[in-house]
Amino acid sequence: MDNILTWHALYTRSRYELKSSEILKQKGVEVYVPVQRVMRQWSDRRKLITEPVIRSYVFVRISRQQYDSVLDTIGIVRYVFFCGKPAHIPDAQIQILKAVLGAEVEVDCMPDLLKPGMPVRVNAGPLCGLEGELVRMAGRNKVVVRLETLRQALLISLSPLLIEPVRQPNYAALA
């Protein structure tokens, strides 16, 4: 039972996500830091940089024996807890993160404070089949994919031509 590997979220010091993940890899821990390349503007130049999508979070896939040793890593502050227990992140949610970021679409991550919206499905492109909620921010159509365990949401910019409404089952007709 102690050898089962599960994903956990770790909270890091500010801007320590990549440094901590490298140290954890050297310790033999499976680590995932969702990153994307973004263009940043300084007063004298523009530069394409790699930055974490979810600030101050590192995901580790560990056994129970590795649980305490991970906390001894430079930059790691604590495990993320929900309901008084360390948050176990389902493999499916890590796969969603990897799929979305692998599709190289613009992603904004924010606390999941959105009101439920229209359920939609992506019908074309690299994210075909992905379901989420349609929201509008700054006049642009975006789809929210919720990562329930983390209480986070990925905000993906998509053309309205690539999404379609998800039909909700008509429970009245089934009765």
Secondary structure, 3 states (H helix, E strand, C coil): CCCCCEEEEEEECCCCHHHHHHHHHHCCCEEECCEEEEEEECCCCEEEEEEECCCCEEEEEECHHHHHHHCCCCCEEEECEECCEECEECHHHHHHHHHHHHCCCCEEEEECCCCCCEEEEECCCCCCCCEEEEEEECCEEEEEEEEHHHCEEEEEECCHHHEEECCCCCHHHHC
